[in-house]
Amino acid sequence: MVSSQLSSKRIFWVVLCICSQCCLVFFPRAAAVDAAPVDAAPVETAAVETAAVETAADSMAAYPMASAPPADSSGIGALVKTPHIQVRLISELVEVPPGQKFWVALRQQIIPNWHTYWRNPGDSGEPTDIDWNLPPDWEASAIHWPVPHRIPVGPLMNFGYSDEVWLLSELTAPEDLKVGQPVEIQANAYWLVCEEVCIPEEGNLTLTLKAGDRSLPGAHAQTIRFAESQLPGEFSGEIGYALSPDGLQLQFDNPLNANPIRVEYFPFLPDVVDHAAPQDVSQHGNRITLSVASRFAARQDNLAGLLVVGGHSGERDNVRGYRIQTGQISPLEPAPATQTRLHPGLVLLMALAGGMILNLMPCVFPVLSIKVLALVDLAAESRTSRTNTLIHGLVYGVGIISGFLMLAAILIALRAFGVAAGWGFQLQNPLIVLLLAWLFFVIGLNLAGKFEFGSGLSGAGEKLLKGGGMKQSFFTGLLATVVASPCTAPFMGVALGYAILQPGWIAMSIFAILGLGMAFPFILLCAFPGWLRRLPKPGPWMLRFKEILAIPMWLTSAWLVWVLVSQVGADAVLFASCGVLIIISLIWFNKLNRKYYRWFGQVCLSAMLIAAMFLLPPVRGDVEADQGNWLAFSEKRLADARREGPVFVNFTADWCITCKANEQVALHRAAVNQLFDEKGVALLKADWTRRDADIASALEKFGRSGVPLYLWYAGPEVEEPEILPQLLTEAMLLDRLTRLP
């Protein structure tokens, strides 16, 4: 009989299943993987008696399971049925001599659309476990796991088995086994079976064998031997690996005499790779390269796992699994550098120049203009000393540098934990994009004179905008850093790409120099107050200019909503509009009743933030589609296109203002597109609007940590691309296109 008591472990899984059902409301089911599941062994199966399960509660009501009929003498154990699985023990031998080793299989026949789990279940789940109850001196091995397949569930990826699986364990009879006596094999098996809800189940299994003086095969001996032949074998060669902050690369010789149609890596331990990430495969000669996003636990000493390689052989697909051990894995030789090694001093100069040029980018202009208005006020005050003015400039610079250092620290921490992140990474988060859209809308209302900052959130806004105090200078510098992140100035790309590959203290130093470069013109202006007096004197023009500055703020807010739509879909407009409506209502309520405004405004704004955190849709997981002549980037597409002719690769993002400016002034010009078509140039677009580990890895390969990046391959004979400047011109592209034959 099956135990009717639920252990604490099973209770945990019941609660977890209920929670997972709730999560699936917010996370749509992911698309099925391309590779078809591979059965552990093509064994004949009895029809599985399926029980309709209306709810998880109904399933648990059917628990415990019914009692099983007695075992027969053919090496087949008693059948145990649950609402989702039929299980039984099946022996290779029906008669066992002393000292004999033989296989016993736990056969699971699973109803359609449900699955059980491999030894590493992936993002969720739990592997099947067998607790043997054997006669004295008998021994049983751990489960020998067959090749699993990938099972997408919402945004997660699990590893396991569907339909039917034979889990083999090797049993060993004692040397002093008494011949002629019956042998009772008992085991308690525990498994988790899942569709979109998971049900913990178990069964008490029995199998009766006979102790004999010879080995006598059972009814399924041949099937078990075939299942044994399909178990993963040891990989005979060596495997090279390379680990970067956001990716693991494995290189090995093809073990099949066929071109691989399926190559997958299943680590034995969790948190080694991102289970749901695509596994990109390329082949050069007989050498296979597999790349996948890594996780924080990826190290040489825990990369052991399973390689699954499938090829077409004859009239059927041959899929084999190979166990790889730590001793077989060695670091790859460093790849040739894709660019000239830079001197650290030159990088610091480039960072300083890039930061200075960043002040001229359209992202920074509105905030910089606000601070210039404050300087005009300072210049008009005769009592303002030169020292006081300089202190304002230095505090503003400290705010900018602090913002750069905070971004650098977060970026370094994310990459240390295996997250593919680069310059502008925060704008890949929909919640941050939404909050910035609301912030710029509020700033625009203030500049337009629709309200004055007072208490609550408005008080915080005062620190960002209004002109005289040291705190205001500091927070204006912080805001300037935030709005500068969608832009990349000339020289910045090289400096940032260099920084992200260096130890933490070097990276932080480069980011600090970037901030110093951005703050330097303003500090210089404050250091020479005579220059300030050449600015126009305060007057009505300042009020008008301040109101005009509201327009770029609102345009920035609208652009951020557009970025949000590209990340999470059209529902973003509803979220942004509701927030704008609440903000306008609070401003109106403040005019009606200031007495209760403070607490009422804080409650409403807190509710807005909580709603945005929990109700905003997640980033869409769909792959960027082809757009006209532009094909979605992948390493395979790039390799294929390079063999055919010239290639232009555009690394971009919707939140990158520099990228959008380059598209308007160069990439989307009629003459350029005409020559692209006439010369047969393959156009690839790597859209980094949403976080993508493959694009992050490709950027890092070319010494960059953010977009834009433009690669020009003039022909198949070109090994390394020309990296074009970050600010494109139509003439620059036409010059390269006209040189093509």
Steps between C-alpha positions, in 0.01 A plus 500: 500500500609857435560719801211739560699755697647809336851584608608859558688481172181415311303770680766747384448395139122526528535861619758570230267361233220730608741796482623392156141495374465862609828597331385353170221757490767766450753297297362355174615160402824511304524371147601142458864423438604417146659171586253216535511297822711191484365195679736321732439179307247397233338238717154356455247660731172388641216746466514751783174529684447876523294653776346839437620747758263794542708682759806450714268443795328216313838346428603508864159359597590191299814464713601241630499255215310178470660176608688301236443141389766246591811466286543220247803279437616661173714771662214750488399664827162607623338789310428819696267758352465869583284757322794592277744207484516122497817365662647158564836331556627281216804274537750394236515156670228286647750258657812642665816304594724600796718807442315593179462863388191580295272788403166585656297774331246735648265537204288817496217532248385862508170640373522745206626856564643412844863432590739388771856625560866424433770510771534879446137601450586843356326815620243313710397149598657208683657178368349157557640325807505128586537381859590130477395247763715196413572168668816489717832554317335601172621827341340747262667778300370850447276561202674491161325789327407479131530800268245769599333761284428870554149583623393868487248607765417870484827694523677199656683206345489159663685177418315171511296229331160468337289203385720218632837461668698203635719599797763230546674402825759224534432245774764260637413169666716385796755223453334285767155514341307181575396338173134405465362768730265775379640854512267789582617836360317800643541871435322822577516735202426870520452726199365838402275499193416834337310664223433862597428383853726254683376201700727307742429125483653183632459125483602192699635257242569130525678249280542127565805318359652158562850416621637242256824343390491673159384824343155475346387803295160650567228590252643852444871414514559598138318831544704582811825420318394737223420769760848439647658551158327838475634627831753785474856377459826659602634768268837380376656830393597822668272802525613859496304767679499878525310696765411867467276700736194416290579183310644149498659358187579131455710364212538131420545259210183359343460146642265390218576408142227736388424869495337593830132597486469532878766612747405577859675533833336395829711583809471260792474790747254793506597865448782418258321628189182689426277200430250693288763676287551378143804281445675622185699243305753544220734252334837553331622178346452231763514751787171597668457821701204534737424835666246564774441773759665405829386550859682602817608142589684432173858397579739243357444267794122469447460491121455122501182401323346334200566577134223390267601472136262382231570438133320344205632154426340282236122508529478612863635768730775386733493693828757418766587640838857532632599563861777755540705516819695786653835341412418513128429874501785743446512874419500598135792690357413872494351607169692755294410851604256673266660838557839648582593486867444840652724679746315577827603866479348528153178340627477757781545784250230350278269471804563865589434616141192278470355640821553858380336432164208337682386851599422569134276194460121556486443292816684741727402834351170554694655435842815696415285796395327497837836534674607779263194695614622458856841636394334806353341565840839457669668737257239768574558488876782734592526341842580160347868442554729326257561228759128437546447475125789257465361287784168477312685377193701245699189367678327465164806308377494276808136420423588397145801292606293333776237409242763344271653307790159367607426384145845340483453316830160363399630402157803317642282321758248387236771363275662323796168318550483396135255767377572632152512876560675798348481880471133602517408170667246667729288597199455130422286484816138601423433622855792746487391623156145560630619686811730719290212580263291618796794695645563693178129573466501651852816700426335636185191609693720684749701676230176603329390664824201273556599444861779575745681226686389474858478189719506124449626398160511863402751566774723235352456664162609831645836345577530406135411828342477821695806703479688631800601249765785252506259208524329618185831512314587148612165348402498683168833330427345162586207569267738601222672162530169314479385682188844465339490119506297460175776687314848390405743771395809451281789335690257375767439161338867401500549626857192319634584178315852508642372578851254212518774243432733632771516436876243690704723786618620575146143495368386734777789737423403521132136566587611773743708665225196486269301684766780751549505566126126563496523736798821677385347773276258603774773501767718709268219751455457528877876539555503816286202708614597770253370274224169473689451875482508480121182295511174692438369684803197356681165617367171384349691295242600257777136419576425442134813291451411291804151437359650403163721243679182316600457392138816280479408357841158391372653371177742293708206363701314406180811335359541294818140379470578395141802306628276339763251388232781329307600314819168385646233574236214743456381452861782736597298795367223422750745490794673822396169679437357398837811635672477829312131529597584443868780759488269763345227417754744544790608840369136605477425361850799689640348825378167413661622386839863534605424385854439137406713497187818372659370170639251445219765561235745264667236224516409543133861509383586193708203318347624600151844356570365174645259458207780559251727246675244219507265563208732625225531218240840329481741557213380316194707193423431488127802509273547816297341443159647587162412853389501548124858468375629483857537148639502428874857444616638164604853360490387235251342756269813712516721203412271400210478855367877553513552203269269658241626859482524834682317538831394798711404433865305758699504457880222729622219550752178700506620685814829604336457856372837490323385190312176665389684812388739289289206324337347831392817669373668197340347153508152591373615733223374407152845506335648273767216249480519495121871410511440242774260330260710539183819369663324204664594602854349276768346718772484360854335678791585410861222663704602531868183679613422191705777320685667243276801296615606415143516866397683588823754227425548626144549857623761386750684310227562832326598685818169678558258504791213685335343622179541634238755279328534476122696223330596508132617182324609603149500143367542128573879534506487746794580324828444791740238771442557872489344660808337820379476817712208533740373806314424399142466725197347432162830581327686249718273214394488605133881507491524137612217380277637661183834323557330160467530329160 
